[in-house]
Amino acid sequence: MTVTEKAAQTGSDWLSTAGLRPTRQRVALAALLVGDGQHRHVTAESLFASVRENGESVSLATVYNTLRAFCDVGLMQEVTVDGSKSYFDTNTHDHPHFFWEDDGQLTDAPSEQLVISRLPDAPAGSEISAVDVVIKLRRK
């Protein structure tokens, strides 16, 4: 995907909603993430590859740090699969995910079909802060 001027402006606007300074690198990453108005599930490595394909000079460490900053201000959420692989989702509303084991892709699952009727009580002195649902799939 090529970053257009419109996508860069959309990315810059997205950053400003969270009070983040629109540096060149942040705008380049934001444009790839939200520039076309579609939600994305990316890994740091896949975003790094996309930004490099667009001719931007951004290190992988900068991509990791920027994704972390985007999560810290609520622009994205991190979804961890198997405790080791992190995906970053531009859709910050509560929703379940499908993880496609065959190709390592993360996609949204239909929220309206998920029913959680009861959660276990939190241990004494703690509270539940979030419930992440990742449904692992493999093709038949």
Summary of the structure (lengths in Angstrom):
residues: 140
radius of gyration: 16.6
end to end distance: 31.2
largest distance: 52.4
contacts: 362
relative contact order: 0.13
helix: 36%
strand: 17%
